[in-house]
Amino acid sequence: MKRKLYIPVLFVLLAALVLGSCDNFFSTSWGNEREYDYSNVSLSVNNLSDWLAAARGNPKLATALLKKILADLDGGKLSGLEKAQFQAAGVKIAIEAAGLGEAIISTASNILDKIEAEDEEAIKDVLDKIEAELKKNTQAAHDLAGIVQGSITGGGEPTFPTDAGSYGDIVKPSEAGEAIMILTVAVLDNTAASSLDNLSDLDKNGFRIEGGKAKVADDATPEAVALAAYLNLIAADTTGKFDSNPITGAIKKAFSLAS
């Protein structure tokens, strides 16, 4: 099997295994919905977890919370640690809004057999289905980029600083990995022949890997900048937390990031 196809499939497979064994994605049974005015929501670091729990299975509440988190981040009244915690919560909601868990679980249940059989066409079909599901909600990737953009530094080589209590310090590897998958699809969506089995298409959108680091052009989209920042966070990590996580460890190989 060609390496360029196998490695992206590997990190999708690992994500499916991890997502399938934990509860960090919303139920597909949405239940009854109502309308929500995000201006009536009062968020604090003490009640973020409660609001996140309330939003499970309730996409309209999740959307309202995303708007509220973005508004609070733009308001400039949060301390450094509060900002990081709001960003972490917002990324969780954006990941769920994108439907990553549903897309992987619903399409990749038998991908292991396809990998073992080296059935490239079947694997490509699975990847295309996952990508198509994620493309149904590109707003989630845009919101995700907006949530973290205030913590990105580095210009043409974006990254998240890892000062104590910053977003780059507290982000969990699994959530960074899931964000990378969603942002990758969003960036590839600008490419006519986009497909998760050909990550080289990313360089058509002001994004490239050079010397084991992700770099962006001056006119790169917010999604491309956020994608590069996550990848460079993984590339520069010296704690081993991203290498030891199956999703981010495989992503590091898929994108040929620096060791």
One Martini backbone bead per residue (centre of mass of N, CA, C, O) as a GRO file, in nm:
protein
  259
    1MET     BB    1   0.098   0.035   0.020
    2LYS     BB    2   0.076   0.356   0.011
    3ARG     BB    3   0.189   0.586   0.232
    4LYS     BB    4   0.000   0.835   0.172
    5LEU     BB    5  -0.250   0.656   0.254
    6TYR     BB    6  -0.193   0.507   0.524
    7ILE     BB    7  -0.142   0.731   0.735
    8PRO     BB    8  -0.414   0.883   0.735
    9VAL     BB    9  -0.575   0.630   0.804
   10LEU     BB   10  -0.446   0.577   1.077
   11PHE     BB   11  -0.550   0.834   1.228
   12VAL     BB   12  -0.847   0.768   1.184
   13LEU     BB   13  -0.853   0.497   1.323
   14LEU     BB   14  -0.752   0.585   1.601
   15ALA     BB   15  -0.980   0.782   1.651
   16ALA     BB   16  -1.204   0.573   1.651
   17LEU     BB   17  -1.100   0.411   1.894
   18VAL     BB   18  -1.107   0.645   2.096
   19LEU     BB   19  -1.396   0.752   2.056
   20GLY     BB   20  -1.533   0.466   2.113
   21SER     BB   21  -1.412   0.478   2.439
   22CYS     BB   22  -1.564   0.753   2.476
   23ASP     BB   23  -1.753   1.072   2.586
   24ASN     BB   24  -1.655   1.332   2.372
   25PHE     BB   25  -1.937   1.290   2.221
   26PHE     BB   26  -2.229   1.342   2.098
   27SER     BB   27  -2.530   1.256   2.062
   28THR     BB   28  -2.759   1.144   1.803
   29SER     BB   29  -2.987   1.213   2.015
   30TRP     BB   30  -3.136   1.520   2.029
   31GLY     BB   31  -3.416   1.574   2.078
   32ASN     BB   32  -3.543   1.845   2.215
   33GLU     BB   33  -3.584   2.173   2.091
   34ARG     BB   34  -3.470   2.513   2.133
   35GLU     BB   35  -3.439   2.840   2.178
   36TYR     BB   36  -3.139   3.059   2.194
   37ASP     BB   37  -2.995   3.327   2.390
   38TYR     BB   38  -2.669   3.404   2.443
   39SER     BB   39  -2.711   3.671   2.617
   40ASN     BB   40  -2.840   3.488   2.864
   41VAL     BB   41  -2.559   3.376   2.909
   42SER     BB   42  -2.357   3.273   3.193
   43LEU     BB   43  -2.007   3.259   3.207
   44SER     BB   44  -1.772   3.039   3.378
   45VAL     BB   45  -1.531   2.841   3.513
   46ASN     BB   46  -1.753   2.706   3.709
   47ASN     BB   47  -1.986   2.643   3.456
   48LEU     BB   48  -1.879   2.509   3.194
   49SER     BB   49  -1.934   2.204   3.248
   50ASP     BB   50  -2.241   2.232   3.273
   51TRP     BB   51  -2.295   2.345   2.988
   52LEU     BB   52  -2.171   2.109   2.834
   53ALA     BB   53  -2.367   1.898   2.942
   54ALA     BB   54  -2.630   2.041   2.839
   55ALA     BB   55  -2.536   2.025   2.521
   56ARG     BB   56  -2.584   1.741   2.504
   57GLY     BB   57  -2.796   1.681   2.238
   58ASN     BB   58  -2.788   2.021   2.183
   59PRO     BB   59  -2.724   2.213   1.914
   60LYS     BB   60  -2.846   2.493   1.987
   61LEU     BB   61  -2.693   2.533   2.249
   62ALA     BB   62  -2.412   2.499   2.131
   63THR     BB   63  -2.429   2.744   1.944
   64ALA     BB   64  -2.475   2.952   2.168
   65LEU     BB   65  -2.210   2.893   2.321
   66LEU     BB   66  -2.019   2.970   2.099
   67LYS     BB   67  -2.105   3.267   2.082
   68LYS     BB   68  -2.042   3.335   2.377
   69ILE     BB   69  -1.742   3.263   2.379
   70LEU     BB   70  -1.658   3.457   2.155
   71ALA     BB   71  -1.757   3.713   2.301
   72ASP     BB   72  -1.581   3.681   2.558
   73LEU     BB   73  -1.307   3.677   2.412
   74ASP     BB   74  -1.353   3.964   2.276
   75GLY     BB   75  -1.394   4.138   2.549
   76GLY     BB   76  -1.120   4.129   2.742
   77LYS     BB   77  -1.199   4.009   3.059
   78LEU     BB   78  -1.008   3.775   3.064
   79SER     BB   79  -0.798   3.585   3.189
   80GLY     BB   80  -0.561   3.374   3.104
   81LEU     BB   81  -0.696   3.115   3.223
   82GLU     BB   82  -0.983   3.173   3.133
   83LYS     BB   83  -0.925   3.178   2.833
   84ALA     BB   84  -0.824   2.887   2.810
   85GLN     BB   85  -1.088   2.752   2.915
   86PHE     BB   86  -1.274   2.870   2.699
   87GLN     BB   87  -1.126   2.749   2.460
   88ALA     BB   88  -1.151   2.452   2.535
   89ALA     BB   89  -1.460   2.451   2.536
   90GLY     BB   90  -1.504   2.555   2.245
   91VAL     BB   91  -1.360   2.323   2.100
   92LYS     BB   92  -1.543   2.098   2.193
   93ILE     BB   93  -1.799   2.209   2.057
   94ALA     BB   94  -1.691   2.226   1.766
   95ILE     BB   95  -1.634   1.927   1.735
   96GLU     BB   96  -1.929   1.839   1.770
   97ALA     BB   97  -2.052   2.018   1.545
   98ALA     BB   98  -1.890   1.864   1.311
   99GLY     BB   99  -1.920   1.536   1.350
  100LEU     BB  100  -1.677   1.339   1.391
  101GLY     BB  101  -1.774   1.095   1.549
  102GLU     BB  102  -2.000   1.012   1.355
  103ALA     BB  103  -1.831   0.983   1.097
  104ILE     BB  104  -1.642   0.759   1.196
  105ILE     BB  105  -1.835   0.546   1.316
  106SER     BB  106  -2.023   0.522   1.049
  107THR     BB  107  -1.758   0.452   0.835
  108ALA     BB  108  -1.506   0.286   1.016
  109SER     BB  109  -1.574  -0.008   1.133
  110ASN     BB  110  -1.407  -0.174   0.873
  111ILE     BB  111  -1.111  -0.056   0.815
  112LEU     BB  112  -0.912  -0.270   0.913
  113ASP     BB  113  -0.967  -0.479   0.693
  114LYS     BB  114  -0.880  -0.289   0.459
  115ILE     BB  115  -0.590  -0.254   0.546
  116GLU     BB  116  -0.506  -0.555   0.553
  117ALA     BB  117  -0.602  -0.580   0.236
  118GLU     BB  118  -0.513  -0.330   0.070
  119ASP     BB  119  -0.782  -0.149   0.000
  120GLU     BB  120  -0.770   0.144  -0.150
  121GLU     BB  121  -1.057   0.205  -0.254
  122ALA     BB  122  -1.208   0.153   0.012
  123ILE     BB  123  -1.054   0.361   0.181
  124LYS     BB  124  -1.120   0.608   0.010
  125ASP     BB  125  -1.425   0.588   0.053
  126VAL     BB  126  -1.419   0.638   0.356
  127LEU     BB  127  -1.277   0.913   0.350
  128ASP     BB  128  -1.490   1.056   0.175
  129LYS     BB  129  -1.722   1.024   0.381
  130ILE     BB  130  -1.596   1.178   0.613
  131GLU     BB  131  -1.550   1.441   0.460
  132ALA     BB  132  -1.848   1.491   0.380
  133GLU     BB  133  -1.955   1.520   0.670
  134LEU     BB  134  -1.770   1.763   0.756
  135LYS     BB  135  -1.869   1.960   0.519
  136LYS     BB  136  -2.158   2.023   0.642
  137ASN     BB  137  -1.974   2.191   0.885
  138THR     BB  138  -1.772   2.459   0.839
  139GLN     BB  139  -1.839   2.647   1.077
  140ALA     BB  140  -1.689   2.491   1.297
  141ALA     BB  141  -1.403   2.555   1.192
  142HIS     BB  142  -1.431   2.861   1.207
  143ASP     BB  143  -1.490   2.876   1.510
  144LEU     BB  144  -1.237   2.736   1.607
  145ALA     BB  145  -1.040   2.946   1.493
  146GLY     BB  146  -1.162   3.186   1.655
  147ILE     BB  147  -1.104   3.078   1.943
  148VAL     BB  148  -0.767   3.047   1.901
  149GLN     BB  149  -0.639   3.307   1.766
  150GLY     BB  150  -0.555   3.471   2.037
  151SER     BB  151  -0.302   3.236   2.080
  152ILE     BB  152  -0.151   3.306   1.820
  153THR     BB  153   0.182   3.276   1.700
  154GLY     BB  154   0.452   3.346   1.442
  155GLY     BB  155   0.312   3.396   1.179
  156GLY     BB  156   0.439   3.189   0.931
  157GLU     BB  157   0.482   3.011   1.220
  158PRO     BB  158   0.252   2.891   1.386
  159THR     BB  159   0.157   2.902   1.743
  160PHE     BB  160   0.143   2.781   2.079
  161PRO     BB  161   0.195   2.884   2.362
  162THR     BB  162   0.332   2.721   2.687
  163ASP     BB  163   0.244   2.868   2.913
  164ALA     BB  164   0.126   2.870   3.208
  165GLY     BB  165  -0.225   2.840   3.145
  166SER     BB  166  -0.238   2.805   2.860
  167TYR     BB  167  -0.369   2.662   2.588
  168GLY     BB  168  -0.105   2.506   2.503
  169ASP     BB  169  -0.090   2.370   2.793
  170ILE     BB  170  -0.405   2.243   2.831
  171VAL     BB  171  -0.431   2.088   2.590
  172LYS     BB  172  -0.550   1.802   2.462
  173PRO     BB  173  -0.449   1.572   2.244
  174SER     BB  174  -0.726   1.469   2.142
  175GLU     BB  175  -0.834   1.757   2.071
  176ALA     BB  176  -0.611   1.836   1.878
  177GLY     BB  177  -0.660   1.602   1.678
  178GLU     BB  178  -0.956   1.670   1.608
  179ALA     BB  179  -0.902   1.958   1.509
  180ILE     BB  180  -0.716   1.878   1.275
  181MET     BB  181  -0.921   1.721   1.108
  182ILE     BB  182  -1.123   1.953   1.066
  183LEU     BB  183  -0.921   2.161   0.944
  184THR     BB  184  -0.824   1.992   0.706
  185VAL     BB  185  -1.095   1.981   0.560
  186ALA     BB  186  -1.137   2.288   0.537
  187VAL     BB  187  -0.884   2.338   0.362
  188LEU     BB  188  -0.948   2.125   0.137
  189ASP     BB  189  -1.222   2.261   0.044
  190ASN     BB  190  -1.053   2.465  -0.154
  191THR     BB  191  -1.012   2.200  -0.319
  192ALA     BB  192  -1.112   2.031  -0.588
  193ALA     BB  193  -0.919   1.757  -0.509
  194SER     BB  194  -1.013   1.671  -0.237
  195SER     BB  195  -0.836   1.453   0.008
  196LEU     BB  196  -0.725   1.261   0.278
  197ASP     BB  197  -0.513   1.095   0.080
  198ASN     BB  198  -0.392   1.409   0.005
  199LEU     BB  199  -0.203   1.633   0.178
  200SER     BB  200  -0.066   1.802  -0.055
  201ASP     BB  201  -0.317   1.991  -0.111
  202LEU     BB  202  -0.255   2.209   0.108
  203ASP     BB  203  -0.044   2.385  -0.070
  204LYS     BB  204  -0.297   2.536  -0.224
  205ASN     BB  205  -0.365   2.704   0.076
  206GLY     BB  206  -0.112   2.840   0.221
  207PHE     BB  207   0.025   2.548   0.288
  208ARG     BB  208   0.313   2.399   0.465
  209ILE     BB  209   0.583   2.166   0.486
  210GLU     BB  210   0.893   2.271   0.658
  211GLY     BB  211   1.120   2.122   0.841
  212GLY     BB  212   0.876   2.001   1.028
  213LYS     BB  213   0.694   2.257   0.965
  214ALA     BB  214   0.433   2.483   0.972
  215LYS     BB  215   0.328   2.693   0.699
  216VAL     BB  216   0.220   3.029   0.597
  217ALA     BB  217   0.063   3.251   0.427
  218ASP     BB  218  -0.055   3.571   0.433
  219ASP     BB  219  -0.348   3.455   0.295
  220ALA     BB  220  -0.437   3.271   0.498
  221THR     BB  221  -0.657   3.110   0.660
  222PRO     BB  222  -0.770   3.060   0.975
  223GLU     BB  223  -0.766   2.751   0.945
  224ALA     BB  224  -0.467   2.725   0.852
  225VAL     BB  225  -0.342   2.861   1.099
  226ALA     BB  226  -0.456   2.669   1.312
  227LEU     BB  227  -0.338   2.412   1.198
  228ALA     BB  228  -0.042   2.498   1.223
  229ALA     BB  229  -0.041   2.543   1.530
  230TYR     BB  230  -0.102   2.254   1.613
  231LEU     BB  231   0.137   2.119   1.466
  232ASN     BB  232   0.363   2.288   1.613
  233LEU     BB  233   0.295   2.193   1.893
  234ILE     BB  234   0.373   1.899   1.838
  235ALA     BB  235   0.663   1.943   1.722
  236ALA     BB  236   0.769   2.107   1.998
  237ASP     BB  237   0.732   1.889   2.191
  238THR     BB  238   0.890   1.766   2.519
  239THR     BB  239   0.687   1.578   2.700
  240GLY     BB  240   0.526   1.337   2.517
  241LYS     BB  241   0.207   1.368   2.494
  242PHE     BB  242   0.181   1.349   2.174
  243ASP     BB  243   0.334   1.082   2.121
  244SER     BB  244   0.151   0.897   2.320
  245ASN     BB  245  -0.076   0.972   2.147
  246PRO     BB  246  -0.238   0.816   1.890
  247ILE     BB  247  -0.329   1.059   1.724
  248THR     BB  248  -0.081   1.261   1.736
  249GLY     BB  249   0.131   1.053   1.659
  250ALA     BB  250   0.014   1.000   1.371
  251ILE     BB  251   0.010   1.292   1.273
  252LYS     BB  252   0.313   1.337   1.280
  253LYS     BB  253   0.356   1.135   1.047
  254ALA     BB  254   0.159   1.240   0.830
  255PHE     BB  255   0.315   1.545   0.837
  256SER     BB  256   0.620   1.536   0.894
  257LEU     BB  257   0.721   1.609   1.172
  258ALA     BB  258   0.916   1.704   1.401
  259SER     BB  259   1.120   1.540   1.659
   0.00000   0.00000   0.00000
